[in-house]
Amino acid sequence: MRLLHTSDWHLGRMLYKKKRDDEFDAFLRWLLQFIQNQKIDALLVAGDVFDTTTPGNQVQEMYYEFLAKVRLTGCRHVVIIGGNHDSPTLLNAPKDLMKYLNITVIGSKTDHPEDEVAELKSTNGQTEAIVCAVPFLRDRDVRMVEEGEQASDKERKLIDGVKAHYQEVLNIANQVRGENTHIPIIGMGHLFTSNAQTSEGDGVRELYVGTLAHIDGGIFATGFDYMALGHLHLAQKAGGSETVRYPGSPLPMGFGEAGQKKQVIVVEFQGNTPVITEHEIPVFRELLRIIGTREEITQKIMELKTAGYQAWLEVEFTDNTLSAEINSLLDEITNRSGLEVIRSTSKMVIERALGRMTETDSLETLAHAVVFERCLQSYNIPETEWEILGNTYREAIAELENTDFNA
């Protein structure tokens, strides 16, 4: 039994208003070929298939076309769970039709936990693996709100509720397996584990607003022969366990991930013993961040241009180059090349506007909201206007990053 674990596709995501559909299409075409070449029996997608709850028609078409072609590769099963970016209603809408294609979709917590247990069977009807397909669990799914509860009570209830749900589904899987202990039990989940790693600009949101309800990844190492997690965009092990994994996102979600090696994970079972291998995903478009003075940036871009690079660039000037000069300069030096600057900033200009930087401050360490507040102070904006300007600013940032402002 060979499983392919992937997650966090974020189909439809844009980068500073630039569409990335060609990159997503290239990834899905590569994934189909990979599934066929590796003779994958089951594909596991651990949440955040789409980047928003309202993906466009073209993005949905890309998704359904991929699923229709999976069977042509020889892959016999697909299991998809919903993530915090996904619309459960959208994912679940065609689930009854999907069953006829051996595609199991669990968009949200079900009314009956047994519905989150999927048996993967061979062509002769023998159970080869059991998957506990637990989607992203929302606050309302796992705890009851009580009057007068403290923040610590809320966090404890969230963690206990998530653990209890996984245990309930695992118990059902064990009942299904019975005495056939050679059959592997695979868990799936979309959540944030304790001490996990994130990166700047990756778009990862806290799953539970107002709480630090992170789950100890070590709990999944007991009971599950392999745990296929999603939500974090950096590939990593959870809780120090070899068998509890995040594959990470297939594309860099922002310039903070530029240069990272992206991967999918193949898990081959001999009985219920997993052999895990990581496979690198090709780069479908380079993202490059260039920081320096006017001269340094010009030199670096000219080198890339001469070398024939095709890339999107984020550029930050560290000298006193005026904002008015930046666009014309960048247009001139990237002309007739495969390079496109999609974001540029002047660190010196911003810091002068802030006017209140301390020795321990830097733009990298200050939150967006803090920077904006200091700008309001520097320009002597009346405090009575801060709230409405702050709300407008946050909406603008959310729109630029193509995120859900209310999530």
C-alpha positions in Angstrom: 0.0 0.0 0.0 1.6 3.3 -1.1 0.1 6.5 0.1 0.9 10.1 -1.0 0.4 12.8 1.6 0.0 16.4 0.6 -1.8 19.4 1.9 -2.3 23.2 1.8 -2.7 23.6 -1.9 -4.4 26.9 -1.5 -5.8 26.9 -5.0 -6.7 30.4 -6.1 -4.2 32.2 -3.8 -2.8 35.4 -5.2 0.4 37.2 -4.3 0.0 40.9 -4.1 -2.9 40.8 -6.6 -1.0 38.6 -9.0 -2.8 35.5 -10.1 -0.9 32.2 -9.7 -3.3 29.9 -11.6 -0.5 28.8 -14.0 1.6 27.7 -11.1 -1.2 25.7 -9.5 -2.0 24.1 -12.9 1.6 23.1 -13.3 1.7 21.6 -9.8 -1.4 19.6 -10.4 -0.1 18.3 -13.7 3.2 17.4 -12.1 1.3 15.7 -9.2 -0.7 13.5 -11.6 2.5 12.3 -13.4 4.1 11.7 -10.0 1.2 9.6 -8.8 1.4 7.5 -11.9 5.2 7.1 -11.9 5.2 6.2 -8.2 2.3 3.8 -8.5 0.4 5.5 -5.7 -2.6 3.6 -4.3 -4.1 6.4 -2.2 -3.8 10.2 -2.2 -4.4 12.0 1.1 -5.0 15.8 1.0 -4.9 17.2 4.5 -7.0 20.4 4.1 -6.8 23.9 2.7 -7.6 22.7 -0.8 -8.7 26.2 -1.7 -7.4 29.5 -0.4 -10.8 31.1 0.3 -14.3 29.9 1.0 -15.4 31.3 -2.3 -13.0 30.1 -5.0 -13.7 31.3 -8.5 -15.1 29.0 -11.2 -11.8 28.6 -13.0 -10.2 27.4 -9.7 -13.0 25.0 -9.0 -12.7 23.6 -12.5 -9.0 23.0 -12.0 -9.8 21.0 -8.8 -12.5 18.8 -10.3 -10.5 18.2 -13.5 -7.6 17.0 -11.4 -9.9 14.6 -9.4 -11.4 13.3 -12.7 -7.9 12.5 -14.0 -6.6 10.8 -10.8 -8.3 7.5 -11.6 -6.4 7.4 -15.0 -3.1 7.2 -13.1 -3.9 3.9 -11.4 -4.5 5.6 -8.0 -7.5 3.8 -6.4 -8.4 6.1 -3.5 -8.5 9.8 -2.7 -9.3 11.1 0.8 -9.7 14.9 1.3 -10.4 16.7 4.5 -11.5 20.4 4.9 -9.1 23.0 6.3 -9.7 26.3 8.0 -9.6 28.1 4.6 -12.1 25.8 2.9 -15.8 26.0 2.7 -17.3 22.8 4.2 -20.4 23.3 2.1 -18.4 23.6 -1.1 -16.3 20.6 -0.4 -19.2 18.4 0.7 -21.6 19.3 -2.1 -20.5 16.6 -4.5 -19.4 14.0 -1.9 -22.1 11.5 -2.7 -21.0 11.6 -6.4 -17.4 11.4 -5.4 -18.0 8.1 -3.5 -18.5 6.4 -6.9 -15.0 7.5 -7.9 -13.5 6.2 -4.5 -13.0 9.8 -3.4 -13.9 10.4 0.2 -14.5 14.1 1.2 -15.0 15.2 4.8 -15.4 18.9 4.7 -16.4 19.4 8.4 -17.0 17.5 11.5 -19.8 14.9 10.9 -22.8 14.2 13.1 -21.7 10.6 13.4 -17.9 10.0 14.1 -18.0 6.7 12.1 -18.5 8.7 9.0 -15.0 10.1 9.4 -13.6 6.5 9.2 -12.8 5.4 5.7 -11.8 1.8 4.7 -9.5 1.7 1.7 -10.1 -1.6 0.0 -8.3 -3.6 -2.7 -9.8 -4.5 -6.0 -11.0 -7.8 -4.5 -12.7 -6.1 -1.6 -10.1 -6.7 1.1 -9.4 -3.8 3.5 -5.9 -2.5 3.0 -5.9 0.5 5.3 -8.2 2.5 7.5 -8.1 6.3 7.4 -9.4 8.5 10.3 -10.3 11.5 8.1 -10.7 14.3 10.8 -11.3 17.7 9.2 -10.4 21.1 10.7 -12.3 21.2 14.0 -13.9 24.5 14.7 -14.4 26.0 18.2 -18.1 25.1 18.2 -17.4 21.5 17.1 -15.4 20.6 20.3 -16.6 22.6 23.2 -19.6 24.2 24.9 -19.5 27.8 25.9 -20.3 28.4 29.6 -21.1 31.6 31.3 -18.2 33.2 33.2 -15.5 30.9 31.9 -11.9 32.1 31.9 -9.6 32.2 28.9 -7.6 29.3 30.4 -10.9 27.3 30.7 -11.6 27.9 27.1 -8.2 26.8 26.0 -8.3 23.7 28.1 -11.7 22.7 26.8 -10.6 23.3 23.2 -7.6 21.0 23.6 -9.6 18.4 25.5 -12.3 18.5 22.9 -9.9 18.0 20.0 -8.2 15.1 21.7 -11.5 13.5 22.7 -12.7 13.6 19.1 -9.6 12.0 17.7 -9.7 9.3 20.3 -13.4 8.6 19.5 -12.7 8.3 15.8 -9.6 6.1 16.5 -11.6 3.8 18.7 -14.1 3.3 15.9 -11.2 2.5 13.5 -9.8 -0.1 15.9 -13.3 -1.7 16.0 -13.3 -1.8 12.3 -9.9 -3.4 12.1 -10.7 -5.9 14.8 -8.1 -8.7 15.1 -6.5 -7.8 11.7 -3.7 -5.8 13.4 -1.6 -5.9 10.3 -3.9 -3.3 8.7 -2.5 0.2 9.2 -4.6 3.0 10.7 -3.8 6.4 9.2 -4.9 9.6 10.8 -5.6 12.9 9.1 -5.9 16.3 10.6 -5.7 20.0 10.0 -4.4 21.8 13.0 -1.5 23.7 14.7 0.8 21.5 16.9 2.9 22.8 19.7 6.3 24.2 18.9 5.7 24.0 15.2 7.6 26.2 12.8 6.1 28.9 10.6 7.7 31.5 8.3 7.1 35.1 7.6 4.4 35.8 5.1 3.2 32.2 4.8 -0.4 33.1 5.4 -0.9 30.6 8.2 -3.6 31.8 10.6 -4.2 30.9 14.2 -6.9 28.2 14.1 -8.7 29.4 17.2 -9.1 33.2 17.4 -8.0 34.5 20.8 -6.4 31.4 22.1 -3.1 29.4 21.9 -4.8 26.1 21.7 -2.0 24.2 20.1 -2.1 20.4 20.3 0.9 18.3 21.4 1.9 16.5 18.2 3.2 13.6 20.3 -0.3 12.4 21.1 -0.8 11.3 17.5 2.3 9.0 17.6 0.2 6.5 19.7 -2.6 4.6 18.0 -2.0 5.9 14.5 0.6 4.1 12.3 1.0 7.3 10.3 -0.5 10.8 10.9 -1.1 13.0 7.9 -1.3 16.6 9.0 -2.0 19.9 7.3 -2.1 23.6 8.0 1.6 24.5 8.4 3.4 25.5 5.2 6.8 24.4 6.3 7.5 20.6 5.9 8.2 19.2 9.4 7.7 16.5 11.9 5.3 17.1 14.8 6.2 16.3 18.4 9.5 14.9 17.3 7.8 11.9 15.7 8.9 10.3 12.5 5.4 9.2 11.7 3.5 12.5 12.4 4.2 14.8 9.5 3.3 18.1 7.8 4.3 18.0 4.1 3.9 21.8 3.8 2.4 23.7 1.0 3.4 22.8 -2.6 4.1 26.4 -3.6 5.8 29.1 -1.6 2.9 31.2 -0.2 5.0 34.4 0.0 8.5 35.8 -0.3 9.2 34.6 3.2 9.2 31.1 1.8 11.4 31.9 -1.2 14.1 29.4 -1.5 12.5 26.7 0.6 12.4 23.2 -0.9 8.8 22.1 -1.1 7.8 18.4 -0.9 5.2 15.6 -0.9 5.5 12.6 1.3 5.2 8.9 0.2 4.3 6.4 2.8 4.7 2.7 1.9 3.3 0.1 4.3 4.6 -3.3 4.9 1.8 -4.6 7.1 1.3 -1.7 9.4 4.9 -0.5 9.4 5.4 2.7 7.4 8.5 3.5 5.2 8.5 7.3 4.7 10.2 9.1 1.9 10.2 12.8 1.0 10.1 13.9 -2.6 10.9 17.4 -3.7 8.4 19.4 -5.8 9.8 21.4 -8.8 9.8 25.1 -8.7 7.2 26.4 -11.1 8.1 30.1 -10.6 11.0 31.6 -8.8 10.3 34.1 -6.0 13.3 36.2 -5.1 13.8 38.8 -2.4 16.5 41.5 -3.0 17.5 43.9 -0.2 20.2 46.5 -0.5 21.2 50.0 -1.7 20.3 51.4 -5.1 23.6 50.3 -6.5 23.4 46.8 -5.0 19.9 46.2 -6.2 20.7 47.5 -9.7 23.7 45.2 -9.9 21.8 42.1 -8.6 18.9 42.6 -11.0 21.2 43.1 -14.0 23.0 39.9 -13.1 19.7 38.0 -13.0 18.7 39.6 -16.3 21.9 38.6 -18.0 21.5 35.1 -16.7 18.0 34.9 -18.2 16.1 34.5 -15.0 12.3 34.2 -15.0 11.1 35.4 -11.5 8.9 37.6 -9.4 10.9 40.0 -7.2 10.3 41.7 -3.9 12.7 44.6 -3.6 13.7 46.6 -0.5 15.9 49.7 -0.7 18.0 50.3 2.4 19.4 53.7 1.4 17.7 57.1 0.9 16.3 56.4 -2.6 13.1 58.3 -2.8 9.8 56.5 -3.3 9.1 58.5 -6.4 12.3 57.2 -8.0 11.9 53.6 -7.2 9.2 52.6 -9.8 10.9 54.2 -12.7 14.3 52.7 -11.8 12.9 49.2 -11.5 10.9 49.5 -14.7 14.1 50.6 -16.5 16.4 47.8 -15.2 13.8 45.0 -15.6 12.8 46.0 -19.1 12.9 43.3 -21.7 13.5 40.5 -19.2 11.6 37.7 -17.5 11.9 39.6 -14.2 8.9 41.4 -12.7 8.9 43.4 -9.5 5.6 42.9 -7.7 6.5 44.7 -4.5 9.0 47.3 -3.6 9.6 49.3 -0.4 12.1 51.9 0.9 13.2 51.0 4.5 14.7 54.4 5.2 11.6 56.3 4.1 9.4 54.1 6.3 11.7 54.4 9.3 11.8 58.2 8.9 8.0 58.2 8.8 7.9 56.2 12.0 10.2 58.5 13.8 10.1 56.5 17.0 12.3 53.5 16.3 14.4 52.3 19.2 17.7 50.5 19.2 15.9 47.2 19.6 13.2 47.9 16.9 13.3 47.0 13.3 10.7 46.7 10.6 11.1 43.0 10.6 10.2 42.7 14.3 7.4 45.2 14.5 3.9 44.0 13.7 1.9 45.7 10.8 -0.5 47.3 13.3 2.3 48.8 15.4 4.0 50.3 12.4 0.7 51.8 11.3 0.0 53.2 14.7 3.4 54.9 14.9 2.8 56.4 11.5 -0.4 57.9 12.8 1.5 59.3 15.8 4.3 60.7 13.6 1.8 62.6 11.4 -0.1 63.9 14.4 -3.4 62.2 13.3 -6.0 62.9 16.0 -6.6 59.8 18.2 -10.4 60.1 17.5 -9.7 59.0 13.9 -7.4 56.1 14.8 -10.0 53.4 15.0 -11.6 54.0 11.6 -8.2 54.4 10.0 -6.9 51.3 11.7 -9.9 49.2 10.5 -9.5 50.5 6.9 -5.7 49.7 7.1 -6.3 46.1 8.2 -8.9 45.6 5.5 -6.4 46.9 2.9 -3.7 44.5 4.2 -6.1 41.6 4.2 -7.0 42.4 0.6 -3.4 42.7 -0.5 -2.5 39.4 1.0 -5.8 37.9 -0.3 -6.8 36.6 3.2 -10.1 36.5 4.9 -10.2 39.6 7.1 -12.6 38.1 9.6 -10.8 34.8 10.0 
